[in-house]
Amino acid sequence: MWEAIRKARERYAELGRLLSDEKVVSNPKLVMEYSKEMSDLEGLVKRADEYEETARGIAEAEEIAKTSEDPELVELARQEIEGLKASLGAIERDLQGMLIPRDPNDEKNTIVEIRAGTGGEEATLFAADLYRMYSKYAEHKNWKIEMLSSNPTGVGGIKEVIFLVEGKGAYRRLKFESGVHRVQRVPVTESSGRIHTSAVTVAVLPEAGEVDVEIKPEEIRVDVYRSSGPGGQSVNTTDSAVRITHIPTGMVVQCQDEKSQHKNRAKALKVLRSRLYEMARVEQERERARERKQMVGTGDRSEKIRTYNFPQGRVTDHRIGLTLHKLDDVLDGDLEEIIGALWAHDTERKIETCGI
């Protein structure tokens, strides 16, 4: 770890010199490139300085504890040592986390797809609950949500909803939500009061731009049709709904929420591009299967990751064995404790894998 920190410090100092060089200053592209690299290293360098300063503080306090003849001063030194050692451990964990190779998708916007699974109408109602939960979480984070596609039912449920979450670190915070979310509760349609178990699948994809995925015109087939809502009633009287088929993979994306065919086409392409990007990313991850097994989860939408138990008011994340008895708060968008625990667990696994 310290060898990597030494190299980072040397590069940080070198970048400072380069940004004072006249040849670099006259080249805006290099200034931007070097400034970004220096900014990325700054947190690591400052935290390393804090580590060394804390270590010196411990050494000085230990010297006082060994040599002082004043019992009160010795006790104060021992208390200081205890506090500084706790801080040192926290700083070391931060440094290890900073040295882990970053996921290039972490700071991207993200596309979230929620689909009702087993459980009939109850599953569609829970899909609507999850959509509200993520919307509330996005609101807490000051992120923006853009609806891309939805298929509501007549009783307030959702068969499928696809939406874009725009905000710094959206994918980094939400990427562990992919998988099967299970709900245990008494459905509103159940007269006997029996608890039913239903399931909803969630897929979280980093938003892919045109630079990330090129879709050639000859690779897609675009069909247009008349939009319809729950029960088959016409939403509008023009052929504004769009269905795009990606011929090489057979992947199909539909969008009918907008009254404009052009807008529906743009949204459908956005979803298609992100799905293709995710497909390529997953294929790369399979090549690193040994490492993947040690992380939080595969992100496979067939993997059961969490259970929401209404009778007991609890939420359990099965990947890390975390149970919280605050179901209402979680469904109201209070996901930070769960997401933070998943992130910390994944970081620890990566540290072990990287040998930092």
N, C-alpha and C positions, 0 to 999 in steps of 0.2 A: 504493500500500500504506500509506504513512504517513498519508494523509488518513483512511483507514478506521481506522487505529490511533488517530488523534487523536479521532475520534468515539467510539470504544469507550472511551477513557479518560474523556472527558467524561460519557458515560452511566454509567460505573462510579462516578464521583464523585457524580453526581446520585442514583444508587440508594442510595449510602451516606447521603446527606442525607435521602432519602425514608424510609429505614428507621429514622430517628431522629425522624421527624415523628409527633406524637401521633395524628393522624387515621389514619395508616397503621398504626401500632402497634395501634390498636384494631380493625383490620380483618384478621382472620387470613388471608383469601383474598388480600389485597394483599401481606401479609407473605410468604406462600408464593411468590407470583408474582415479587415483586421480589427475594427471596432467591435463587430459582432463576436469574433473569437475571443477578444479580450473580455468582453462582457460575460461570456459564457464561463470563463475561467475565474472571474473575479470572486464569485461566491466561494469556490473551493479554496482559493488562496487565502481569503480572509478567515475562513473557518480553520484552516491549518494554522494561521497565526494565533487564533484564539486557543487552539489546542496547546501550542507551545507556551503561550502565556499562562494558561491554567496549570500546565505541568510545572512551570517555574514556581508558581504560587504554592503548589503542593510541596515541592522540594524545600522552599523557604519555611513553610509551616512545620514540616517534619524536623527541620534543623532546630527550630525554636522548641518543639516538643522534646527533643533529645537533650538540649543544652540548658534550657531555662530551669532555674531553681524556684521559680514562682509557680505554685500549684494552680493558681487561677489562670495564669497566662498559658500554662501547659494545657489545661482543659479547653481554653478558647482555641488554641492551635489545633487540638484534636478535632473539635467541632468543625473548624474551617477545613481541615483535611477531608473529613467525611463529605462535606458539601461539594468541595472542589473535585473529588474523585467521581461523584455522581455526575457532575457537569462534564468531566473529561470523558466518561463513558458515552454520554449523549452526543458530544461533539464527534467522537470516534465513529459512532453509528451514522451520523450525518455525512462524514467524510466518505465512509464506505458507500453510502447511497449515491453520493455525487460522482463516484468513480465508476459506477455501473454504466455501461453503454446505453445511451438514451434510445428509446423507441422513437423513430423519426415521425411517427404518426401522432405522438402524444399531444402536441399543441394544435392539432387539426380540429375543425368542426366535426361533428359526428352525425351519422344517420342512424336512427333507432327504428326498428321494425318490431311491432308487437302483434302477435297472432293468437287468437283463441285456439286452445287445443282440446283435450278431452274434457267432457263435462257439459256439453251442450250450451244452453242459454246462460247457465251460471258461469261458464268459462268466458263468454263474451262480456258479461258484467264485470268480471275480475280484470279482463283486458282493459276495460274502461277505467277501472280503479288504478291500474298500473300506469296508464297514460296520464292520469291526473297526478299520480305520485311523481313521475319524472318531470311533468310540467311545473309542479310546485318546487321541486329541487332546482330546476333551471332558474326559476324565479328568485330563489334564495341566492343563487350564484350570479345573478344579474346577466344571465344568458338569454338569448333570443331564440324562440321556437318558430319554425316555419312548417306548416302542414304540407306534406307532399302528396299523401293519398290516404283515404279512409273509407271504410266499409261499415257503417253503423247498422245496428239492428233497430227494430221498432220499439224495443223496451228499454232503451238507454244503454245497451251493450255495444261492443265493437268487435266485429269479426277480425278485422285487420286495420292497423293504422301505421303509417310510415311518416316520420317527421324528422326535420333537420334541426339539430341543436347547434347554434352558433355562439361561440365564446371561447376565450383563452383556456386551454387545457380541457375542453369538453370531452375529447376522446380519452384523455389520460384518466379522468375521473369516472367515466361511465363504462370503460371497456370490459370491466369484470362483471357487468350485468348480463352478458350473453348466456343463455341457457334456459332451462325450464323452471318457471316459478309456479309453485304449487300452493293452492289455497284450500283450507279446511274450514268450512262454515256451513250453517244451515241456510240453504237457498231461500229467497223470498217466496219462491213457488212451492216450497216443501211444507205441506200442511201438518205432517206428523212430527216435525222438529228433528228429523235425522240429520246428522252431519254428513255432508258430501265432500268429496275431494275432487277438485278440478285442476286443470293445468293450462298455463299460458306460456308460449315461447317468446323469448326476447332475443333479438340479434342486434348487436351494436357494431357499426361499420365506420371506419374513418372516411370522411368525405374525400373523394378523389376528384382532382381537377383534370382538365384536358391534358395537362403535361404528364400526369401520372398514368392515365389510360387513354390511348388513342382508339376511338371507335370509327372505323371506316364506313362510309355510306353504304357500300355494297355488303357490309356485314349485318345490316339490320333490315327488318321489314316493319313498316309502320302501317298500322290499320287504324282507321278512325270510325267511331260509332257514336250513337246518341247516349248521353249520360242518363243514368237512372238511379233513383234512391231506394230506400227501404220499401219493400212491398211492390217494387216495379214501377212506381209512378215516375213520370218524366221530370227531370230536373230542369232541362231546357229543350228547346225544339231544334237545336242545331247539332251537327255531328262534331261535337267538341272533345269528346273523350278520345284518348289515345292509348293504343296498345303497341308496344315495341317488342319485337322478337329479335334476340341476338342469335343469328343463324349458326355461328360456329359452336355455341354452347347450348342452344335451345332455351336459354333463359328468357322469360317473359315478364315485362313490367307494364302495369296499367295505371293510368292516372285520369281521373274525371272530375276532380274537385273544382277546377277552374272553369269558367264559362268560355275562356279563350283556348282554342286548340293549340295555339303557339305556346302558351304558358304550360299547358298540360304536357306537351311534348318536351319542353325544357326540363320540367320536373321529373318526367319519366327517364330522361337521359341521365339526369343527376343520380337517380337511384341505380340505374343500370351500370353506370360508370363505377360507382362505389361497390356494387356487388362483384363486378369483375376484378376490381382492385383487391377486394377481400379474398376472392378465390385464389388469386395469385399469391397473396400474403400467406394464406393458410397452407398452400402447397410448399412454400418456403419453410414454414414452421414444421411441416411434417419431416423435412430433411434434418431438422434438429430435434427429433422425437425424444431422445434421451434427456435433453435439457428440459423439454416441454413438460415431461411427466413430473418434474420437481416443482413446477410453478403452481399458481393458484388453481388453475383449471384449464381445460383445453379450449374453452370458449365455444365448444360445440353446443349448438342449440338443442341437442338431444340430452344433454347432461343436466340432471336435476340439481339445481344449485341452492334453492331457498324455499322454505315453507312458511306460509303466513297462516297461523292458527288463530282463528277468531274467538272460539270459546275460551281459550286461555290467554288471549291478548298478547301473544308472543310471535316473534319472528326469529327463525333459525337459518343461518347460512351454513350449509352442510360442508362446504369446502374447508372452513377454518374452525368449525364447531362453535361458532358464536351465536348465543341466544340473547335476545333483548326482549324485555317485557314492556314494550311501548309500541304496540302495533299501530295505534291511532296516529302517533307522532310520525312513524315511518311512512305510513300511507299519506301523511300530510306533507311529505317531502323532506323529512328529517333523516337523510340517508348518510350524513357525514361520518357518523361513528362506524357504520358498516363498511362504507367505501374506504375510510381511513385504515381500518383493520385489514381489509383485503390488500390494500396498497403496501402496508407495512410487512405483511406476510410474504407478498411477492418479492419485495425488496430483499428480505432475509434469504429467500431461496436463491435469488440471483447472486447475492453476495457469496453464498456457499458454492454456487456453480462456477462463478468467476474466480473463486479462490482469493478474494481480496482480503 
